Amino acid sequence: MTEGTASRRQVVVGVVLGILLLPLPLLLEFAYVHGTERTLDVVFHAVVFFGAIQALAILPASLCFYVAGKHGVVRGLLYFGTFAASCNTVLWVFVYRGMFNAHIY
Amino acid sequence: MLARMRLRTVFLVYMLSTASAIVAPFAMTTIVNERRKAIPVNTEPPLESAPQLQSRSMWSGDAPACSAPNGTIYYANGKQSDGSDPGANTQPFDEGIRIDFRRCAVSGDGTVYKVGLTEEAPLSLNAFEPTAQLKWSVPAQDVCSSPALGPDGSVYVVSRTRAGTTILTGYGAGGSKLWETPIGGTGWYLTAPVIAANGTIYVSATSQLVAIESTGREIWRVSVQNAGSGNASALIAGDGGLIAGDDGRIFVQVLDGVIAFNERGEKLWEFLAGSRDLDGGMALGGDGTLYLASRFLYALDKTGKPKWDFKSELTYTKGDYFGHQPIIAKDGTIYANTSRDQLYAITPDGRKKWLVSGEPSTVKRAWGQPMLTRDGMLVTNAGWFAVATGLATTGWPSGSHDNSNSRRQENP
């Protein structure tokens, strides 16, 4: 079992890595939409994008760094993932409030 | 502190936030949809029972495309039938030619003008005798609208090449090219021209409405703008997206409503429906009421004020919307089909006359764009109904209004 290491510097590296990985699922989603000519659907895109961020970027990267014992980097990645997911939830709450305040058509 | 927090705790918080991010849109959408279901729709019982469907082995390719003055109906799949029985007497227009009538018009002498593919040539504009003998044929550009016929027999087509911009071309009744006027715009879905009673041709392309003389000279050009946002509006590109009244008014359907102009290109009013659906269409009633299919079916008076709106029963449960051009019979009854194949007959005051549902059914019926015939039949893709007598002259009996595809209301 690899002995884990964690430092403030590693956490920062993890956060930066999470930000850098962000475009990957976005590109994959664009490729999917372009390839399938699927129409734009807000719910679909939100679920796919934020699901893809976690499943294709944050989690695999975290696993790799966990195995390597870089627990600080894993923490950083998970902090960023938590931040992104929380932002998404807050965004949806605002969208939802907007739907309620506006005339539901 | 961040570096000292237990990794298991960090992971747990991360998983919870991720789960909430994925569940949130579903939950929000479900709540909003449940609230939408509480909005009243037109579920009232119909005023009368629906007429019997006279069915035949029809499919979506059997859409009625245009009709001739003698009552002959031409179908998209290249067949024709006399108006007495649209079901039983369909036969190929010509056994020797593979043809379709998706974009066609018929002149007073029965000449059939169509844009389409033939076996020998790529896309072309063809004129046929009623006996299927080819009168003339000219090559057409890559993308073409339906043809429209002028009062003097001229043929007008909006078209464009793959790389070029949209143009309007005028042909003589004998097939000679008279002129070509650039319209602008590069859209792939072209709206057919509207022919006014004085011969003026109206075309729309990429947020612009253009008036052109029958000589090809441009008279005026206006930008179609949404007053609410001030932005150029996306135009509905279907053939029902541009129509004209007998009083010179021109109606342009935009993504979120309709804008009315006078014959000088001055904006009269606009109506914002709030919809963002790309399908729909318009028709004018004999009293000048504009019927607009823009998710719901709206009746607008001459000043653009809504008289009533009609919502499909499946609007909020199945996302149903009026996705075809409404048509109007001589007695003012409006026939309109929805995206879920709910074929409604609606009285001029907005009450449900009858409803024939294409689903749920043991055999799904896809009505498509309906058409009223000279002999009082409502012809759809999936069969026909006997509904009235006589082709509507004060209504809007087909998507293109008349045989010549003028898309213009006539004086009663």
Interface residues (C-beta under 8 A of the other chain):
Chain A: G4 A6 S7 R8 Q10 V11 V42 V43 A46 V47 F50 G51 Q54 I58 H71 G72 V74 R75 L78 Y79 G81 T82 A84 A85 S86 N88 T89 W92 V93 V95 Y96 M99 F100 H103 I104 Y105
Chain B: L2 A3 R4 M5 L7 V10 F11 V13 Y14 S17 T18 S20 A21 I22 A24 P25 F26 M28 T29 I31 V32 R35 R36 I39 G274 S275 R295
